Amino acid sequence: MSTVACPDCAADVPVPGEALVSEILVCRECDSELEVVGVDPPLLARAPEVEEDWGE
């Protein structure tokens, strides 16, 4: 397991060794949802907001 800095608060976020791209992790410090965008080396980005399509 490695750690990566949260893009929002810079706290260390543990990234499991078996993490997959598109997996969602949560920062323990600021509760931001983070998406794994790279695995070698581990890289996190703010997860995209899910919007309602309201049946469109």
C-alpha positions in Angstrom: 0.0 0.0 0.0 1.3 3.4 -0.9 0.0 6.9 0.0 -0.8 9.8 -2.3 -1.4 13.4 -1.4 -5.1 14.5 -1.6 -5.5 17.1 -4.4 -7.9 19.0 -2.1 -6.2 19.1 1.3 -2.8 17.5 0.7 -3.4 14.8 3.4 -1.9 11.4 2.8 -4.5 9.1 1.2 -3.7 5.3 1.4 -3.9 3.6 -2.0 -4.2 -0.2 -1.9 -1.7 -2.1 -4.1 -4.6 -3.7 -5.9 -6.4 -0.4 -6.7 -7.8 -0.1 -10.2 -8.2 2.9 -12.5 -11.6 4.5 -11.9 -11.8 3.2 -8.4 -13.2 5.8 -5.9 -11.4 6.4 -2.6 -12.3 8.9 0.2 -9.9 11.2 1.9 -10.0 10.7 5.7 -9.2 14.4 6.4 -11.6 16.3 4.1 -14.1 13.6 2.9 -13.4 14.3 -0.7 -14.2 11.5 -3.2 -11.1 10.8 -5.2 -10.7 8.8 -8.4 -7.7 6.6 -9.1 -6.5 7.9 -12.5 -3.2 6.0 -12.5 -1.7 2.9 -10.8 2.0 2.9 -11.6 2.7 5.3 -9.9 -0.6 5.8 -8.0 -2.3 9.0 -9.0 -5.5 10.5 -7.6 -7.8 13.2 -8.9 -11.1 14.7 -7.7 -13.9 12.4 -8.6 -16.3 13.8 -11.2 -19.7 15.0 -9.8 -22.5 12.7 -10.8 -25.4 14.7 -12.2 -29.0 13.7 -12.6 -30.2 13.5 -16.2 -33.8 13.8 -15.2 -34.9 11.3 -17.9 -33.3 13.1 -20.8 
